[in-house]
Amino acid sequence: MSPSRERRTSGTKSFAQQSLLDRPDRPVYMHRTGGAENHLAYYLAALLALHRFASNAGHPIPRFLIIDQPTQVYFPSEETYKSADGSVESTESDADMEKVRKLFELLRDFTNIHAPGFQVIVTEHANLRDKWFQDSLVEQPWTKPPALVPEDWPAP
């Protein structure tokens, strides 16, 4: 059995072992394709392509995608990201705004142009001033307090 065939049939792989591109006898593993920004791009490209194909072909898969905190990769540190209070000001002072904006524009354009009627649900700390972004919010950003998980809940 060839090494690439063996890889495909040997069961579950860790993230670092997953092959992103498979060339004959020369796989490129995810951990060798760059950082978190690249990984986010690969996953979004794959998920949006799958949903676009299904949507355009009329295949019966759910017409929504839930994404949790995709812009985390554009903040300088995890502490900064976790302390973001959902305000436009904190987003603008801490994140790579051009990349954050491009990410949300991609999601907006996907739902408006490539798969009309498709719904993207994003839970996020980042907040943009752009009118189209503010108009797309279902709820105003949560700050502390209130928050999704109350401060007085027991720690795990």
C-alpha positions as CSV (number, residue, x, y, z in Angstrom):
1,M,0.0,0.0,0.0
2,S,1.4,3.4,-0.9
3,P,2.1,5.9,2.0
4,S,-0.6,8.3,0.9
5,R,-3.2,5.4,0.7
6,E,-2.1,4.2,4.1
7,R,-2.6,7.7,5.5
8,R,-6.2,7.8,4.2
9,T,-7.2,4.5,5.7
10,S,-5.5,4.5,9.1
11,G,-8.3,6.2,11.0
12,T,-8.7,9.6,12.7
13,K,-5.7,12.0,12.4
14,S,-4.8,14.8,14.7
15,F,-5.0,18.3,13.3
16,A,-1.2,18.3,12.6
17,Q,-1.4,15.1,10.7
18,Q,-4.3,16.1,8.4
19,S,-3.2,16.4,4.8
20,L,-4.5,19.6,3.2
21,L,-3.1,19.0,-0.3
22,D,-2.2,15.6,-1.4
23,R,0.3,15.3,-4.2
24,P,1.6,11.9,-5.2
25,D,3.9,10.9,-2.4
26,R,4.2,14.5,-1.2
27,P,1.4,15.6,1.1
28,V,1.3,19.0,2.7
29,Y,0.1,18.8,6.3
30,M,-2.0,21.5,7.9
31,H,0.7,22.5,10.4
32,R,3.0,23.2,7.5
33,T,0.6,25.6,5.7
34,G,1.2,28.7,7.9
35,G,-0.7,30.0,10.9
36,A,-4.2,30.4,12.1
37,E,-5.1,32.9,9.4
38,N,-4.3,30.4,6.7
39,H,-6.2,27.6,8.5
40,L,-9.3,29.9,8.8
41,A,-9.1,30.6,5.1
42,Y,-8.9,26.9,4.2
43,Y,-11.8,26.0,6.4
44,L,-14.0,28.9,5.2
45,A,-13.2,28.2,1.6
46,A,-14.1,24.5,2.0
47,L,-17.3,25.1,3.9
48,L,-18.6,27.9,1.7
49,A,-17.8,26.0,-1.4
50,L,-19.7,23.0,-0.1
51,H,-22.7,25.1,0.8
52,R,-22.6,27.0,-2.5
53,F,-22.5,23.7,-4.4
54,A,-25.4,22.3,-2.4
55,S,-27.4,25.5,-2.6
56,N,-27.0,25.8,-6.4
57,A,-27.7,22.2,-7.0
58,G,-30.8,22.1,-4.8
59,H,-29.3,19.4,-2.4
60,P,-31.2,19.1,0.9
61,I,-28.6,20.2,3.4
62,P,-29.3,22.9,5.9
63,R,-29.0,26.4,4.4
64,F,-27.0,27.9,7.3
65,L,-23.6,27.9,8.8
66,I,-22.6,28.8,12.4
67,I,-19.1,30.2,12.9
68,D,-17.8,30.9,16.4
69,Q,-15.3,33.8,16.7
70,P,-13.6,33.7,13.3
71,T,-11.8,37.0,13.8
72,Q,-9.9,35.8,16.8
73,V,-6.9,35.1,14.5
74,Y,-6.7,38.9,13.7
75,F,-6.2,40.1,17.2
76,P,-2.7,40.5,18.6
77,S,-3.2,38.3,21.6
78,E,-5.7,35.9,23.2
79,E,-5.9,38.2,26.3
80,T,-6.8,41.2,24.1
81,Y,-9.4,39.2,22.2
82,K,-11.0,37.8,25.4
83,S,-11.1,41.3,26.9
84,A,-12.8,42.9,23.9
85,D,-16.1,44.2,25.1
86,G,-18.0,44.2,21.7
87,S,-17.5,47.9,21.2
88,V,-16.4,49.3,17.9
89,E,-13.6,51.3,19.6
90,S,-12.0,48.2,21.2
91,T,-12.2,46.3,17.9
92,E,-10.6,49.2,16.0
93,S,-7.8,49.6,18.5
94,D,-6.8,45.9,18.8
95,A,-7.5,44.0,15.5
96,D,-6.1,44.0,12.0
97,M,-9.2,45.9,10.8
98,E,-8.6,45.4,7.1
99,K,-8.6,41.6,7.5
100,V,-11.6,41.7,9.9
101,R,-13.5,43.7,7.4
102,K,-12.6,41.5,4.4
103,L,-13.7,38.4,6.4
104,F,-17.2,39.9,7.1
105,E,-17.4,41.2,3.5
106,L,-16.7,37.7,2.3
107,L,-19.5,36.3,4.4
108,R,-21.9,39.1,3.4
109,D,-21.2,38.6,-0.3
110,F,-21.6,34.9,0.0
111,T,-25.1,35.3,1.4
112,N,-26.1,38.1,-1.0
113,I,-24.5,36.9,-4.3
114,H,-23.4,33.3,-4.3
115,A,-26.1,31.6,-2.2
116,P,-29.1,33.9,-1.8
117,G,-31.2,32.8,1.1
118,F,-28.3,31.2,2.9
119,Q,-27.8,32.3,6.5
120,V,-24.5,32.7,8.2
121,I,-24.6,33.0,12.0
122,V,-21.5,34.4,13.6
123,T,-20.8,34.7,17.3
124,E,-18.2,37.3,17.7
125,H,-16.4,39.9,19.8
126,A,-15.4,42.1,16.9
127,N,-17.6,45.0,15.9
128,L,-17.3,47.2,12.8
129,R,-18.6,50.8,12.2
130,D,-19.8,50.0,8.6
131,K,-23.5,50.5,8.2
132,W,-24.0,47.2,6.4
133,F,-22.3,45.5,9.4
134,Q,-24.4,47.3,12.0
135,D,-27.6,46.6,10.0
136,S,-26.8,42.8,10.0
137,L,-26.6,42.5,13.8
138,V,-29.4,40.5,15.3
139,E,-28.6,41.8,18.8
140,Q,-26.5,44.6,20.1
141,P,-23.1,43.5,21.3
142,W,-23.1,42.0,24.8
143,T,-20.8,43.6,27.2
144,K,-19.9,42.6,30.8
145,P,-22.5,42.7,32.3
146,P,-24.7,41.4,30.8
147,A,-23.0,38.5,29.1
148,L,-23.9,35.2,27.6
149,V,-22.6,33.4,30.7
150,P,-23.2,35.3,34.0
151,E,-20.2,36.1,36.1
152,D,-21.6,34.4,39.1
153,W,-21.9,30.9,37.5
154,P,-19.7,28.3,39.0
155,A,-16.4,27.7,37.3
156,P,-15.8,24.3,35.8
